[in-house]
Amino acid sequence: MSQSLDEPTLHAYIKLMGLFEGGSVHWSGLYQEHGAPALIEMIEGGSFSAYKKIGARLQESAKAIDAPAKVAEMHAVGAFIVTRSDADWPVALNDLAAAPIALMGRGRREILSTLGQSLSIVGTRNPTAYGVRVAGDFAAGAVDREWSVVSGGAFGIDTAAHKGALVAEGSTIAILGSGVAATFPATNARLFQEISEVGLLLSEVLPAVHAIPARFLIRNRLIAAISRATVVVEAAFRSGSLRTARDAAEIFRPVLAVPGPITSPSSDGCHRLIAERSAELVTSIADLMELVGPLAQL
């Protein structure tokens, strides 16, 4: 259970996480204004009945969520909830226009306290051997310097970054587009299990919720916000990783990009960021640490 929630408040958070996808400025704002228990009471009491199409359905859906059963499921898989009332809430997420209502975690909760010295490493799901090597080397170099590595648990660069951190026996956090007990892709099951044992899985949906495509773009803002800087290793000209970079830039997080061969489509997105001066060019872990090192003191 959360470190500071009584049972009714916990149930209210569970219901809100079950009702809303992340990324809604409207519902995130209402939660921040009223708090979880009051907002659920308003929803179940019909305060939003004037909302066309969704008002009555929202009221019915809230009442239909079996919060005690969802809490039991959370405990059964070893998950925990983190809210703004907790001392270890990642306050960097509050910079987002649509901050998450709460987070579900699975793994070493104490890693949340290391996020002041963390960086995100992201990139394409279809990397070259060059990209895999660079992502792994950068992740290992970062954790050797006592930085935590954040990524999204996807194929490709994300996987290489997590593995690089794990091989170097450092901390890594995977922010998922699914629940922490319904991890995706399934072929990364062993990686997710290892992260849950020595690192941390985080999500803004309930533990058993399965992934849908749109949710990966929504969660990218969390990857961008939760760490001090974002490093894009390889990305095509149109890539979800560029969305993460844009999300980071919108909240004034530094963005760094690794150049690749000019003939490689997998590096077109990185070259685009560098050419537009949306990202600093980095070619080594020494470059990276020179740029992000001072941020650890902020």
C-alpha positions in Angstrom: 0.0 0.0 0.0 1.1 3.6 -0.5 3.0 5.0 2.4 0.4 7.6 3.2 -3.1 6.5 1.9 -6.0 5.3 4.0 -8.3 2.7 2.4 -11.0 5.1 1.0 -8.3 7.3 -0.6 -6.5 4.4 -2.1 -9.7 3.1 -3.6 -10.4 6.5 -5.1 -7.0 6.5 -6.7 -7.5 3.0 -8.1 -10.8 4.1 -9.6 -9.3 7.2 -11.2 -6.5 5.1 -12.7 -9.1 2.7 -14.0 -11.3 5.4 -15.5 -8.8 7.7 -17.3 -5.9 7.3 -19.8 -2.9 9.4 -19.0 -2.2 12.6 -20.8 -5.5 14.4 -20.2 -4.9 18.0 -19.1 -8.5 18.3 -18.2 -8.8 15.3 -15.8 -5.3 15.8 -14.4 -6.2 19.4 -13.6 -9.4 18.4 -11.9 -7.6 15.8 -9.8 -5.0 18.4 -8.7 -7.8 20.8 -7.9 -10.1 18.5 -5.9 -8.0 15.4 -4.9 -8.8 11.8 -5.6 -11.6 11.2 -3.1 -13.5 14.3 -3.9 -13.2 13.9 -7.6 -14.5 10.3 -7.4 -17.4 11.4 -5.2 -18.2 14.1 -7.8 -18.1 11.6 -10.7 -20.2 9.0 -8.9 -22.6 11.6 -7.7 -23.3 12.7 -11.2 -21.6 16.1 -11.2 -20.5 15.6 -14.8 -23.9 14.5 -16.1 -23.9 17.6 -18.3 -20.9 16.2 -20.2 -22.4 15.1 -23.5 -22.1 11.4 -24.3 -19.6 10.6 -21.5 -21.2 11.9 -18.3 -23.6 9.1 -17.5 -21.2 6.5 -18.8 -18.4 7.9 -16.6 -20.7 7.7 -13.6 -21.6 4.1 -14.3 -18.0 3.1 -15.0 -16.8 4.5 -11.7 -19.4 2.7 -9.7 -18.6 -0.5 -11.6 -14.9 -0.6 -10.7 -14.3 -3.0 -7.9 -11.6 -1.1 -6.1 -10.9 -3.7 -3.3 -10.5 -6.4 -5.9 -8.1 -4.2 -7.9 -6.1 -3.5 -4.7 -5.9 -7.3 -4.1 -4.6 -7.8 -7.6 -2.0 -5.1 -7.0 -0.7 -6.8 -3.9 -0.8 -10.2 -5.5 1.7 -9.2 -8.2 3.9 -7.2 -5.7 3.0 -3.8 -7.1 2.6 -0.6 -5.2 1.1 2.8 -5.8 2.9 6.2 -5.7 1.0 9.4 -5.4 1.8 13.1 -4.9 1.2 12.6 -1.1 4.2 10.3 -0.9 7.6 11.6 0.0 9.1 9.6 -2.9 6.8 11.0 -5.6 8.9 12.0 -8.7 8.4 15.7 -8.4 9.9 16.2 -11.9 6.6 14.9 -13.3 4.8 17.9 -11.9 6.3 20.0 -14.7 4.0 18.2 -17.2 0.8 19.9 -18.4 -0.9 16.5 -17.8 0.9 15.0 -14.8 -0.1 11.5 -14.0 -2.8 11.0 -11.3 -0.7 8.3 -9.8 1.9 5.7 -10.7 2.0 1.9 -10.2 5.4 0.5 -9.5 7.0 -3.0 -9.3 10.5 -3.5 -8.0 12.8 -1.5 -5.8 10.8 1.5 -4.6 13.9 3.1 -3.2 15.1 3.8 -6.7 12.6 6.6 -6.9 15.0 8.6 -4.7 17.7 8.4 -7.4 15.8 10.1 -10.1 17.5 13.4 -9.4 20.5 11.9 -11.1 19.0 10.0 -13.9 18.9 10.2 -17.7 16.6 8.7 -20.4 18.1 6.8 -23.3 15.6 6.2 -26.2 15.6 5.3 -29.8 14.2 3.2 -32.6 12.7 -0.3 -32.2 14.7 -1.3 -35.3 18.3 -0.4 -34.5 21.5 -1.1 -36.3 24.3 -3.0 -34.5 26.0 0.5 -34.1 22.9 1.8 -32.2 22.7 -1.2 -29.9 26.3 -0.9 -29.0 26.2 2.9 -28.4 23.0 2.6 -26.3 24.5 -0.2 -24.2 27.8 1.6 -23.8 26.2 4.9 -22.8 23.9 3.2 -20.3 26.8 1.2 -18.7 29.0 4.4 -18.6 26.2 6.3 -17.0 25.5 3.8 -14.2 29.3 3.5 -13.6 29.1 7.2 -12.8 26.2 6.6 -10.4 23.4 7.8 -12.8 20.2 5.8 -13.2 19.0 4.9 -16.7 15.4 5.4 -17.7 13.8 4.0 -20.9 10.6 2.4 -22.2 11.2 -1.3 -22.2 10.6 -1.6 -26.0 12.6 -3.6 -28.5 15.7 -2.1 -29.9 17.4 0.9 -28.3 15.3 0.8 -25.1 16.2 -2.9 -24.5 19.9 -2.2 -25.2 19.9 0.7 -22.7 18.2 -1.4 -19.9 20.6 -4.3 -20.6 23.7 -2.0 -20.5 22.6 -0.7 -17.1 22.0 -4.1 -15.8 25.3 -5.6 -17.0 27.0 -2.7 -15.2 25.0 -3.5 -12.1 23.4 -0.1 -12.0 19.8 1.1 -11.6 17.4 1.2 -14.5 13.7 2.2 -14.7 11.3 1.0 -17.4 8.3 3.2 -17.9 5.7 1.1 -19.6 2.8 1.5 -22.0 1.1 -1.4 -20.2 0.5 -2.4 -16.6 3.5 -3.6 -14.5 2.0 -7.1 -14.5 1.1 -7.2 -18.2 4.4 -6.1 -19.6 4.9 -5.7 -23.3 6.5 -6.9 -25.5 6.1 -10.4 -24.1 9.4 -11.5 -25.6 11.1 -9.1 -23.2 9.6 -11.0 -20.2 13.0 -12.1 -18.9 14.3 -8.5 -19.1 11.2 -7.1 -17.2 11.6 -9.8 -14.6 15.2 -8.8 -14.0 14.3 -5.1 -13.9 11.6 -5.9 -11.3 14.2 -7.6 -9.1 17.0 -5.1 -9.2 15.4 -2.0 -10.9 12.0 -0.6 -11.2 8.9 -0.9 -13.5 6.6 2.1 -13.6 3.2 2.7 -15.3 0.3 5.1 -15.0 -2.3 2.3 -15.6 -3.4 -0.5 -13.3 -1.1 -3.6 -13.1 -3.1 -6.0 -15.3 -3.9 -3.5 -18.1 -2.6 -4.6 -21.5 -0.8 -2.3 -23.9 -2.5 -0.4 -26.7 -0.5 1.5 -29.4 -1.7 5.0 -28.4 -0.5 4.5 -24.8 3.1 4.3 -25.9 3.1 7.8 -27.2 1.2 9.0 -24.1 3.8 7.5 -21.8 6.7 9.1 -23.7 6.1 12.3 -21.8 6.8 10.5 -18.5 10.1 9.2 -19.9 11.0 12.8 -20.9 10.0 14.4 -17.6 11.1 12.0 -15.0 14.9 12.3 -15.7 17.3 15.2 -16.0 18.0 14.8 -19.8 17.0 12.6 -22.8 19.5 11.0 -25.1 18.3 9.8 -28.5 20.7 7.2 -29.9 19.0 6.2 -33.2 15.7 7.4 -34.6 14.1 7.4 -38.0 12.9 10.7 -39.5 9.4 9.9 -38.1 9.9 8.2 -34.8 8.2 7.9 -31.4 11.6 8.8 -30.0 11.4 12.2 -31.5 8.1 12.6 -29.7 10.0 11.9 -26.4 12.6 14.5 -27.5 9.9 17.1 -28.2 8.2 16.3 -24.9 11.5 16.9 -23.1 12.2 20.2 -24.9 8.7 21.5 -24.0 9.5 21.3 -20.3 13.0 22.6 -20.7 14.8 19.2 -20.3 18.1 19.0 -22.3 18.0 16.8 -25.3 21.1 15.1 -26.7 21.5 13.1 -29.9 24.0 10.7 -31.2 25.0 11.1 -34.9 25.2 8.1 -37.2 26.3 7.4 -40.7 24.7 9.8 -43.2 23.6 6.8 -45.2 21.7 5.3 -42.3 17.9 5.9 -42.2 18.0 4.8 -38.5 19.9 8.0 -37.7 17.9 10.5 -39.8 15.9 11.6 -36.8 19.0 12.3 -34.7 20.5 14.3 -37.6 17.2 16.2 -37.8 17.3 17.1 -34.1 20.9 18.2 -34.4 20.4 20.2 -37.6 17.3 22.0 -36.1 19.4 22.7 -33.0 16.8 20.8 -30.9 19.5 18.6 -29.5 23.2 18.7 -28.5 25.5 16.4 -30.3 27.2 13.7 -28.2 29.7 11.2 -29.4 31.0 9.6 -26.2 30.1 9.0 -22.6 32.6 11.7 -21.7 30.6 14.2 -23.9 27.4 13.1 -22.2 28.7 13.4 -18.7 30.2 16.9 -19.4 26.7 18.1 -20.5 24.5 16.3 -17.9 26.9 16.2 -14.9 26.1 19.7 -13.7 22.3 18.9 -13.7 22.8 16.5 -10.9 23.5 19.4 -8.6 20.2 21.2 -9.3 
